[in-house]
Amino acid sequence: MRRRSIYRKSAWDVIRSAVVPILFTLVVMGMIVFGLRQTAASSKSEGLRILEDSVRRAVVTCFAIEGKYPASVQYIEEHYGVHIDHTKYIVDYVIFASNIMPDIAVIEL
């Protein structure tokens, strides 16, 4: 029967003591990166939804106050305080008549 010294480690013990913490660290870092990507994607879709809701609210407010729907998106921006980041979004605003709700779509660039 061979006796092992307390102070002497086998090659397997040395490899295991180095590989396990490295693998654990890589798994944790992978989970963090995945979470950050999910958060960024969720934030983008939320910004798109918020912009579309604010444009719709401004259009309805304009109709309630003025009795007609606004003729353009620029009118909404100037008179109702809606800020559209034109570098990130395109607002497709199609109006049929001044008394019919326009078709509004927000598209991300």
N, CA, C and O atoms as CSV, one atom per row, in Angstrom:
chain,resi,resn,atom,element,x,y,z
A,1,MET,N,N,0.822,-1.163,0.000
A,1,MET,CA,C,0.000,0.000,0.000
A,1,MET,C,C,0.881,1.245,0.000
A,1,MET,O,O,1.792,1.402,0.813
A,2,ARG,N,N,0.563,2.123,-0.953
A,2,ARG,CA,C,1.337,3.348,-1.049
A,2,ARG,C,C,0.729,4.440,-0.204
A,2,ARG,O,O,-0.487,4.633,-0.189
A,3,ARG,N,N,1.540,5.114,0.459
A,3,ARG,CA,C,1.067,6.246,1.247
A,3,ARG,C,C,1.369,7.531,0.489
A,3,ARG,O,O,2.455,7.727,-0.057
A,4,ARG,N,N,0.389,8.370,0.481
A,4,ARG,CA,C,0.588,9.665,-0.169
A,4,ARG,C,C,0.951,10.693,0.877
A,4,ARG,O,O,0.491,10.669,2.019
A,5,SER,N,N,1.768,11.564,0.443
A,5,SER,CA,C,2.157,12.657,1.321
A,5,SER,C,C,1.047,13.713,1.308
A,5,SER,O,O,0.371,13.904,0.297
A,6,ILE,N,N,0.881,14.354,2.378
A,6,ILE,CA,C,-0.127,15.401,2.496
A,6,ILE,C,C,0.229,16.569,1.580
A,6,ILE,O,O,-0.655,17.223,1.027
A,7,TYR,N,N,1.498,16.823,1.426
A,7,TYR,CA,C,1.942,17.992,0.684
A,7,TYR,C,C,2.136,17.726,-0.807
A,7,TYR,O,O,2.269,18.675,-1.580
A,8,ARG,N,N,2.156,16.507,-1.215
A,8,ARG,CA,C,2.402,16.185,-2.606
A,8,ARG,C,C,1.071,15.870,-3.290
A,8,ARG,O,O,0.295,15.045,-2.807
A,9,LYS,N,N,0.815,16.537,-4.423
A,9,LYS,CA,C,-0.421,16.306,-5.163
A,9,LYS,C,C,-0.086,15.590,-6.465
A,9,LYS,O,O,0.983,15.776,-7.047
A,10,SER,N,N,-1.025,14.772,-6.898
A,10,SER,CA,C,-0.826,14.099,-8.176
A,10,SER,C,C,-1.120,15.087,-9.304
A,10,SER,O,O,-1.659,16.170,-9.079
A,11,ALA,N,N,-0.758,14.690,-10.510
A,11,ALA,CA,C,-0.994,15.551,-11.671
A,11,ALA,C,C,-2.486,15.791,-11.854
A,11,ALA,O,O,-2.893,16.898,-12.206
A,12,TRP,N,N,-3.292,14.789,-11.623
A,12,TRP,CA,C,-4.742,14.936,-11.761
A,12,TRP,C,C,-5.292,15.954,-10.771
A,12,TRP,O,O,-6.156,16.756,-11.127
A,13,ASP,N,N,-4.810,15.932,-9.552
A,13,ASP,CA,C,-5.257,16.899,-8.553
A,13,ASP,C,C,-4.897,18.333,-8.955
A,13,ASP,O,O,-5.688,19.252,-8.749
A,14,VAL,N,N,-3.722,18.520,-9.517
A,14,VAL,CA,C,-3.290,19.851,-9.945
A,14,VAL,C,C,-4.162,20.331,-11.100
A,14,VAL,O,O,-4.606,21.478,-11.106
A,15,ILE,N,N,-4.411,19.452,-12.087
A,15,ILE,CA,C,-5.241,19.821,-13.244
A,15,ILE,C,C,-6.661,20.126,-12.790
A,15,ILE,O,O,-7.245,21.131,-13.196
A,16,ARG,N,N,-7.213,19.264,-11.953
A,16,ARG,CA,C,-8.578,19.457,-11.478
A,16,ARG,C,C,-8.713,20.756,-10.681
A,16,ARG,O,O,-9.711,21.464,-10.815
A,17,SER,N,N,-7.735,21.065,-9.871
A,17,SER,CA,C,-7.819,22.279,-9.066
A,17,SER,C,C,-7.691,23.541,-9.930
A,17,SER,O,O,-8.085,24.618,-9.484
A,18,ALA,N,N,-7.158,23.440,-11.137
A,18,ALA,CA,C,-7.048,24.598,-12.025
A,18,ALA,C,C,-8.227,24.671,-12.996
A,18,ALA,O,O,-8.718,25.760,-13.292
A,19,VAL,N,N,-8.683,23.524,-13.488
A,19,VAL,CA,C,-9.709,23.506,-14.523
A,19,VAL,C,C,-11.098,23.816,-13.964
A,19,VAL,O,O,-11.860,24.540,-14.604
A,20,VAL,N,N,-11.438,23.303,-12.817
A,20,VAL,CA,C,-12.776,23.502,-12.261
A,20,VAL,C,C,-13.082,24.984,-12.035
A,20,VAL,O,O,-14.151,25.433,-12.449
A,21,PRO,N,N,-12.213,25.759,-11.408
A,21,PRO,CA,C,-12.524,27.190,-11.253
A,21,PRO,C,C,-12.604,27.939,-12.590
A,21,PRO,O,O,-13.413,28.853,-12.748
A,22,ILE,N,N,-11.760,27.545,-13.546
A,22,ILE,CA,C,-11.799,28.199,-14.850
A,22,ILE,C,C,-13.120,27.898,-15.549
A,22,ILE,O,O,-13.746,28.804,-16.100
A,23,LEU,N,N,-13.549,26.650,-15.533
A,23,LEU,CA,C,-14.828,26.287,-16.143
A,23,LEU,C,C,-15.986,26.999,-15.459
A,23,LEU,O,O,-16.891,27.497,-16.128
A,24,PHE,N,N,-15.966,27.050,-14.154
A,24,PHE,CA,C,-17.016,27.736,-13.411
A,24,PHE,C,C,-17.070,29.219,-13.794
A,24,PHE,O,O,-18.152,29.769,-13.998
A,25,THR,N,N,-15.907,29.861,-13.891
A,25,THR,CA,C,-15.834,31.267,-14.267
A,25,THR,C,C,-16.374,31.490,-15.680
A,25,THR,O,O,-17.103,32.453,-15.921
A,26,LEU,N,N,-16.021,30.606,-16.610
A,26,LEU,CA,C,-16.510,30.729,-17.982
A,26,LEU,C,C,-18.024,30.559,-18.060
A,26,LEU,O,O,-18.689,31.275,-18.809
A,27,VAL,N,N,-18.570,29.627,-17.298
A,27,VAL,CA,C,-20.014,29.428,-17.290
A,27,VAL,C,C,-20.720,30.660,-16.732
A,27,VAL,O,O,-21.715,31.111,-17.298
A,28,VAL,N,N,-20.223,31.200,-15.645
A,28,VAL,CA,C,-20.828,32.398,-15.053
A,28,VAL,C,C,-20.732,33.586,-16.010
A,28,VAL,O,O,-21.696,34.339,-16.149
A,29,MET,N,N,-19.600,33.763,-16.665
A,29,MET,CA,C,-19.442,34.857,-17.624
A,29,MET,C,C,-20.387,34.676,-18.815
A,29,MET,O,O,-20.957,35.650,-19.307
A,30,GLY,N,N,-20.551,33.453,-19.272
A,30,GLY,CA,C,-21.495,33.177,-20.360
A,30,GLY,C,C,-22.915,33.522,-19.970
A,30,GLY,O,O,-23.660,34.078,-20.776
A,31,MET,N,N,-23.299,33.204,-18.758
A,31,MET,CA,C,-24.644,33.530,-18.286
A,31,MET,C,C,-24.837,35.044,-18.206
A,31,MET,O,O,-25.914,35.543,-18.533
A,32,ILE,N,N,-23.824,35.773,-17.781
A,32,ILE,CA,C,-23.913,37.227,-17.689
A,32,ILE,C,C,-24.061,37.836,-19.079
A,32,ILE,O,O,-24.892,38.723,-19.274
A,33,VAL,N,N,-23.267,37.375,-20.049
A,33,VAL,CA,C,-23.356,37.899,-21.421
A,33,VAL,C,C,-24.729,37.607,-22.006
A,33,VAL,O,O,-25.329,38.474,-22.640
A,34,PHE,N,N,-25.231,36.396,-21.800
A,34,PHE,CA,C,-26.562,36.039,-22.303
A,34,PHE,C,C,-27.626,36.946,-21.689
A,34,PHE,O,O,-28.519,37.407,-22.400
A,35,GLY,N,N,-27.550,37.205,-20.408
A,35,GLY,CA,C,-28.506,38.072,-19.733
A,35,GLY,C,C,-28.449,39.500,-20.249
A,35,GLY,O,O,-29.488,40.137,-20.424
A,36,LEU,N,N,-27.251,40.008,-20.493
A,36,LEU,CA,C,-27.111,41.363,-21.022
A,36,LEU,C,C,-27.689,41.483,-22.422
A,36,LEU,O,O,-28.310,42.493,-22.757
A,37,ARG,N,N,-27.489,40.461,-23.239
A,37,ARG,CA,C,-28.064,40.486,-24.595
A,37,ARG,C,C,-29.583,40.445,-24.548
A,37,ARG,O,O,-30.244,41.145,-25.315
A,38,GLN,N,N,-30.139,39.643,-23.666
A,38,GLN,CA,C,-31.592,39.580,-23.528
A,38,GLN,C,C,-32.152,40.920,-23.059
A,38,GLN,O,O,-33.199,41.366,-23.529
A,39,THR,N,N,-31.450,41.551,-22.135
A,39,THR,CA,C,-31.887,42.850,-21.622
A,39,THR,C,C,-31.842,43.911,-22.716
A,39,THR,O,O,-32.751,44.736,-22.815
A,40,ALA,N,N,-30.805,43.900,-23.527
A,40,ALA,CA,C,-30.696,44.877,-24.619
A,40,ALA,C,C,-31.816,44.681,-25.634
A,40,ALA,O,O,-32.404,45.657,-26.101
A,41,ALA,N,N,-32.114,43.443,-25.976
A,41,ALA,CA,C,-33.186,43.170,-26.941
A,41,ALA,C,C,-34.537,43.601,-26.375
A,41,ALA,O,O,-35.366,44.164,-27.090
A,42,SER,N,N,-34.751,43.337,-25.105
A,42,SER,CA,C,-35.999,43.736,-24.466
A,42,SER,C,C,-36.127,45.253,-24.417
A,42,SER,O,O,-37.214,45.796,-24.612
A,43,SER,N,N,-35.030,45.925,-24.159
A,43,SER,CA,C,-35.031,47.388,-24.099
A,43,SER,C,C,-35.367,47.998,-25.453
A,43,SER,O,O,-36.106,48.980,-25.520
A,44,LYS,N,N,-34.835,47.430,-26.530
A,44,LYS,CA,C,-35.131,47.935,-27.874
A,44,LYS,C,C,-36.608,47.798,-28.205
A,44,LYS,O,O,-37.229,48.742,-28.696
A,45,SER,N,N,-37.171,46.629,-27.939
A,45,SER,CA,C,-38.586,46.429,-28.264
A,45,SER,C,C,-39.477,47.297,-27.384
A,45,SER,O,O,-40.533,47.748,-27.828
A,46,GLU,N,N,-39.070,47.534,-26.156
A,46,GLU,CA,C,-39.845,48.400,-25.259
A,46,GLU,C,C,-39.805,49.848,-25.736
A,46,GLU,O,O,-40.821,50.542,-25.682
A,47,GLY,N,N,-38.660,50.307,-26.199
A,47,GLY,CA,C,-38.551,51.670,-26.734
A,47,GLY,C,C,-39.426,51.861,-27.963
A,47,GLY,O,O,-40.031,52.918,-28.139
A,48,LEU,N,N,-39.493,50.855,-28.801
A,48,LEU,CA,C,-40.346,50.898,-29.989
A,48,LEU,C,C,-41.818,51.000,-29.598
A,48,LEU,O,O,-42.566,51.793,-30.170
A,49,ARG,N,N,-42.224,50.198,-28.629
A,49,ARG,CA,C,-43.612,50.205,-28.166
A,49,ARG,C,C,-43.978,51.535,-27.511
A,49,ARG,O,O,-45.066,52.063,-27.740
A,50,ILE,N,N,-43.077,52.072,-26.704
A,50,ILE,CA,C,-43.336,53.340,-26.023
A,50,ILE,C,C,-43.487,54.476,-27.032
A,50,ILE,O,O,-44.373,55.318,-26.887
A,51,LEU,N,N,-42.632,54.507,-28.047
A,51,LEU,CA,C,-42.731,55.552,-29.063
A,51,LEU,C,C,-44.049,55.460,-29.817
A,51,LEU,O,O,-44.706,56.475,-30.050
A,52,GLU,N,N,-44.438,54.249,-30.199
A,52,GLU,CA,C,-45.702,54.096,-30.919
A,52,GLU,C,C,-46.887,54.518,-30.050
A,52,GLU,O,O,-47.803,55.186,-30.531
A,53,ASP,N,N,-46.872,54.133,-28.784
A,53,ASP,CA,C,-47.946,54.544,-27.873
A,53,ASP,C,C,-48.000,56.063,-27.707
A,53,ASP,O,O,-49.087,56.641,-27.683
A,54,SER,N,N,-46.841,56.716,-27.592
A,54,SER,CA,C,-46.849,58.166,-27.398
A,54,SER,C,C,-47.322,58.890,-28.660
A,54,SER,O,O,-47.999,59.913,-28.562
A,55,VAL,N,N,-46.980,58.381,-29.831
A,55,VAL,CA,C,-47.474,58.995,-31.068
A,55,VAL,C,C,-48.988,58.831,-31.153
A,55,VAL,O,O,-49.697,59.779,-31.491
A,56,ARG,N,N,-49.485,57.638,-30.849
A,56,ARG,CA,C,-50.941,57.403,-30.883
A,56,ARG,C,C,-51.667,58.315,-29.879
A,56,ARG,O,O,-52.705,58.894,-30.199
A,57,ARG,N,N,-51.122,58.433,-28.682
A,57,ARG,CA,C,-51.737,59.293,-27.679
A,57,ARG,C,C,-51.773,60.752,-28.129
A,57,ARG,O,O,-52.766,61.450,-27.925
A,58,ALA,N,N,-50.679,61.204,-28.743
A,58,ALA,CA,C,-50.627,62.578,-29.229
A,58,ALA,C,C,-51.629,62.797,-30.357
A,58,ALA,O,O,-52.243,63.861,-30.439
A,59,VAL,N,N,-51.801,61.810,-31.222
A,59,VAL,CA,C,-52.760,61.915,-32.328
A,59,VAL,C,C,-54.182,62.007,-31.786
A,59,VAL,O,O,-54.973,62.831,-32.245
A,60,VAL,N,N,-54.503,61.168,-30.816
A,60,VAL,CA,C,-55.840,61.187,-30.226
A,60,VAL,C,C,-56.071,62.487,-29.460
A,60,VAL,O,O,-57.167,63.045,-29.509
A,61,THR,N,N,-55.062,62.970,-28.759
A,61,THR,CA,C,-55.174,64.243,-28.042
A,61,THR,C,C,-55.411,65.394,-29.013
A,61,THR,O,O,-56.231,66.276,-28.758
A,62,CYS,N,N,-54.695,65.378,-30.112
A,62,CYS,CA,C,-54.883,66.406,-31.139
A,62,CYS,C,C,-56.315,66.374,-31.669
A,62,CYS,O,O,-56.928,67.425,-31.855
A,63,PHE,N,N,-56.848,65.188,-31.911
A,63,PHE,CA,C,-58.218,65.075,-32.409
A,63,PHE,C,C,-59.214,65.591,-31.374
A,63,PHE,O,O,-60.193,66.250,-31.723
A,64,ALA,N,N,-58.962,65.291,-30.109
A,64,ALA,CA,C,-59.871,65.735,-29.050
A,64,ALA,C,C,-59.849,67.258,-28.888
A,64,ALA,O,O,-60.887,67.869,-28.636
A,65,ILE,N,N,-58.677,67.868,-29.030
A,65,ILE,CA,C,-58.544,69.309,-28.838
A,65,ILE,C,C,-58.948,70.094,-30.086
A,65,ILE,O,O,-59.699,71.066,-30.001
A,66,GLU,N,N,-58.448,69.667,-31.234
A,66,GLU,CA,C,-58.618,70.449,-32.463
A,66,GLU,C,C,-59.763,69.966,-33.353
A,66,GLU,O,O,-60.183,70.682,-34.262
A,67,GLY,N,N,-60.270,68.764,-33.099
A,67,GLY,CA,C,-61.369,68.251,-33.904
A,67,GLY,C,C,-60.941,67.605,-35.207
A,67,GLY,O,O,-61.786,67.250,-36.028
A,68,LYS,N,N,-59.650,67.447,-35.407
A,68,LYS,CA,C,-59.137,66.782,-36.605
A,68,LYS,C,C,-57.800,66.127,-36.255
A,68,LYS,O,O,-57.113,66.534,-35.318
A,69,TYR,N,N,-57.459,65.118,-37.022
A,69,TYR,CA,C,-56.179,64.446,-36.804
A,69,TYR,C,C,-55.060,65.274,-37.427
A,69,TYR,O,O,-55.283,65.962,-38.423
A,70,PRO,N,N,-53.854,65.215,-36.847
A,70,PRO,CA,C,-52.750,66.012,-37.393
A,70,PRO,C,C,-52.380,65.554,-38.806
A,70,PRO,O,O,-52.508,64.380,-39.152
A,71,ALA,N,N,-51.924,66.502,-39.598
A,71,ALA,CA,C,-51.602,66.212,-40.998
A,71,ALA,C,C,-50.277,65.480,-41.166
A,71,ALA,O,O,-50.073,64.788,-42.164
A,72,SER,N,N,-49.370,65.629,-40.195
A,72,SER,CA,C,-48.057,64.989,-40.337
A,72,SER,C,C,-47.445,64.697,-38.972
A,72,SER,O,O,-47.925,65.154,-37.935
A,73,VAL,N,N,-46.382,63.928,-39.014
A,73,VAL,CA,C,-45.645,63.613,-37.783
A,73,VAL,C,C,-44.934,64.870,-37.271
A,73,VAL,O,O,-44.810,65.064,-36.061
A,74,GLN,N,N,-44.478,65.704,-38.168
A,74,GLN,CA,C,-43.804,66.944,-37.761
A,74,GLN,C,C,-44.737,67.822,-36.924
A,74,GLN,O,O,-44.295,68.459,-35.968
A,75,TYR,N,N,-46.004,67.856,-37.274
A,75,TYR,CA,C,-46.982,68.636,-36.511
A,75,TYR,C,C,-47.093,68.101,-35.085
A,75,TYR,O,O,-47.181,68.873,-34.130
A,76,ILE,N,N,-47.088,66.794,-34.950
A,76,ILE,CA,C,-47.157,66.166,-33.620
A,76,ILE,C,C,-45.918,66.536,-32.808
A,76,ILE,O,O,-46.018,66.873,-31.628
A,77,GLU,N,N,-44.760,66.471,-33.442
A,77,GLU,CA,C,-43.512,66.802,-32.745
A,77,GLU,C,C,-43.490,68.262,-32.302
A,77,GLU,O,O,-43.052,68.566,-31.192
A,78,GLU,N,N,-43.955,69.162,-33.157
A,78,GLU,CA,C,-43.904,70.586,-32.839
A,78,GLU,C,C,-44.933,71.012,-31.793
A,78,GLU,O,O,-44.629,71.833,-30.927
A,79,HIS,N,N,-46.143,70.462,-31.864
A,79,HIS,CA,C,-47.231,70.959,-31.023
A,79,HIS,C,C,-47.581,70.080,-29.819
A,79,HIS,O,O,-48.228,70.553,-28.885
A,80,TYR,N,N,-47.169,68.826,-29.826
A,80,TYR,CA,C,-47.575,67.923,-28.740
A,80,TYR,C,C,-46.411,67.294,-27.985
A,80,TYR,O,O,-46.616,66.373,-27.195
A,81,GLY,N,N,-45.212,67.769,-28.213
A,81,GLY,CA,C,-44.064,67.385,-27.403
A,81,GLY,C,C,-43.566,65.958,-27.576
A,81,GLY,O,O,-42.879,65.436,-26.698
A,82,VAL,N,N,-43.894,65.328,-28.673
A,82,VAL,CA,C,-43.386,63.970,-28.917
A,82,VAL,C,C,-42.000,64.096,-29.534
A,82,VAL,O,O,-41.811,64.797,-30.527
A,83,HIS,N,N,-41.036,63.409,-28.931
A,83,HIS,CA,C,-39.668,63.417,-29.458
A,83,HIS,C,C,-39.410,62.089,-30.145
A,83,HIS,O,O,-39.536,61.027,-29.535
A,84,ILE,N,N,-39.048,62.157,-31.419
A,84,ILE,CA,C,-38.750,60.950,-32.191
A,84,ILE,C,C,-37.277,60.997,-32.561
A,84,ILE,O,O,-36.807,61.961,-33.166
A,85,ASP,N,N,-36.557,59.954,-32.194
A,85,ASP,CA,C,-35.149,59.840,-32.567
A,85,ASP,C,C,-35.096,59.296,-33.991
A,85,ASP,O,O,-35.207,58.090,-34.208
A,86,HIS,N,N,-34.926,60.182,-34.946
A,86,HIS,CA,C,-34.970,59.796,-36.359
A,86,HIS,C,C,-33.758,58.975,-36.783
A,86,HIS,O,O,-33.750,58.411,-37.877
A,87,THR,N,N,-32.737,58.899,-35.936
A,87,THR,CA,C,-31.602,58.033,-36.248
A,87,THR,C,C,-31.885,56.583,-35.894
A,87,THR,O,O,-31.201,55.683,-36.381
A,88,LYS,N,N,-32.892,56.344,-35.046
A,88,LYS,CA,C,-33.232,54.981,-34.620
A,88,LYS,C,C,-34.551,54.479,-35.188
A,88,LYS,O,O,-34.708,53.281,-35.420
A,89,TYR,N,N,-35.500,55.380,-35.416
A,89,TYR,CA,C,-36.852,54.960,-35.785
A,89,TYR,C,C,-37.376,55.729,-36.997
A,89,TYR,O,O,-36.997,56.872,-37.250
A,90,ILE,N,N,-38.252,55.066,-37.726
A,90,ILE,CA,C,-39.025,55.697,-38.793
A,90,ILE,C,C,-40.486,55.564,-38.394
A,90,ILE,O,O,-40.943,54.475,-38.044
A,91,VAL,N,N,-41.220,56.673,-38.447
A,91,VAL,CA,C,-42.647,56.645,-38.135
A,91,VAL,C,C,-43.408,56.728,-39.452
A,91,VAL,O,O,-43.360,57.733,-40.161
A,92,ASP,N,N,-44.112,55.637,-39.759
A,92,ASP,CA,C,-44.943,55.599,-40.962
A,92,ASP,C,C,-46.325,56.098,-40.564
A,92,ASP,O,O,-47.038,55.445,-39.802
A,93,TYR,N,N,-46.691,57.250,-41.081
A,93,TYR,CA,C,-47.926,57.931,-40.689
A,93,TYR,C,C,-48.729,58.184,-41.955
A,93,TYR,O,O,-48.386,59.053,-42.757
A,94,VAL,N,N,-49.801,57.419,-42.126
A,94,VAL,CA,C,-50.633,57.542,-43.326
A,94,VAL,C,C,-52.004,58.043,-42.898
A,94,VAL,O,O,-52.717,57.379,-42.146
A,95,ILE,N,N,-52.361,59.227,-43.391
A,95,ILE,CA,C,-53.645,59.817,-43.042
A,95,ILE,C,C,-54.554,59.770,-44.273
A,95,ILE,O,O,-54.139,60.099,-45.384
A,96,PHE,N,N,-55.804,59.352,-44.047
A,96,PHE,CA,C,-56.778,59.247,-45.135
A,96,PHE,C,C,-57.634,60.516,-45.215
A,96,PHE,O,O,-57.830,61.081,-46.291
A,97,ALA,N,N,-58.125,60.941,-44.084
A,97,ALA,CA,C,-58.944,62.143,-43.996
A,97,ALA,C,C,-58.756,62.729,-42.601
A,97,ALA,O,O,-58.239,62.062,-41.704
A,98,SER,N,N,-59.177,63.973,-42.423
A,98,SER,CA,C,-58.942,64.630,-41.143
A,98,SER,C,C,-59.814,64.076,-40.027
A,98,SER,O,O,-59.555,64.349,-38.855
A,99,ASN,N,N,-60.859,63.292,-40.369
A,99,ASN,CA,C,-61.734,62.743,-39.334
A,99,ASN,C,C,-61.621,61.222,-39.193
A,99,ASN,O,O,-62.416,60.612,-38.478
A,100,ILE,N,N,-60.648,60.607,-39.862
A,100,ILE,CA,C,-60.421,59.161,-39.766
A,100,ILE,C,C,-59.050,58.928,-39.137
A,100,ILE,O,O,-58.058,59.542,-39.528
A,101,MET,N,N,-59.018,58.033,-38.161
A,101,MET,CA,C,-57.761,57.737,-37.444
A,101,MET,C,C,-56.696,57.283,-38.444
A,101,MET,O,O,-56.920,56.354,-39.220
A,102,PRO,N,N,-55.542,57.942,-38.419
A,102,PRO,CA,C,-54.468,57.577,-39.350
A,102,PRO,C,C,-53.855,56.229,-38.991
A,102,PRO,O,O,-53.967,55.757,-37.860
A,103,ASP,N,N,-53.206,55.624,-39.980
A,103,ASP,CA,C,-52.489,54.380,-39.777
A,103,ASP,C,C,-51.082,54.737,-39.313
A,103,ASP,O,O,-50.358,55.446,-40.011
A,104,ILE,N,N,-50.690,54.245,-38.123
A,104,ILE,CA,C,-49.400,54.594,-37.536
A,104,ILE,C,C,-48.588,53.325,-37.335
A,104,ILE,O,O,-49.061,52.355,-36.744
A,105,ALA,N,N,-47.363,53.347,-37.834
A,105,ALA,CA,C,-46.442,52.227,-37.622
A,105,ALA,C,C,-45.061,52.797,-37.329
A,105,ALA,O,O,-44.606,53.718,-38.006
A,106,VAL,N,N,-44.402,52.247,-36.323
A,106,VAL,CA,C,-43.046,52.673,-35.976
A,106,VAL,C,C,-42.109,51.525,-36.339
A,106,VAL,O,O,-42.319,50.379,-35.941
A,107,ILE,N,N,-41.072,51.860,-37.103
A,107,ILE,CA,C,-40.133,50.857,-37.593
A,107,ILE,C,C,-38.740,51.213,-37.091
A,107,ILE,O,O,-38.316,52.367,-37.151
A,108,GLU,N,N,-38.045,50.208,-36.598
A,108,GLU,CA,C,-36.690,50.424,-36.104
A,108,GLU,C,C,-35.705,50.331,-37.265
A,108,GLU,O,O,-35.809,49.442,-38.111
A,109,LEU,N,N,-34.757,51.251,-37.296
A,109,LEU,CA,C,-33.738,51.224,-38.359
A,109,LEU,C,C,-32.709,50.166,-38.083
A,109,LEU,O,O,-31.775,49.994,-38.866
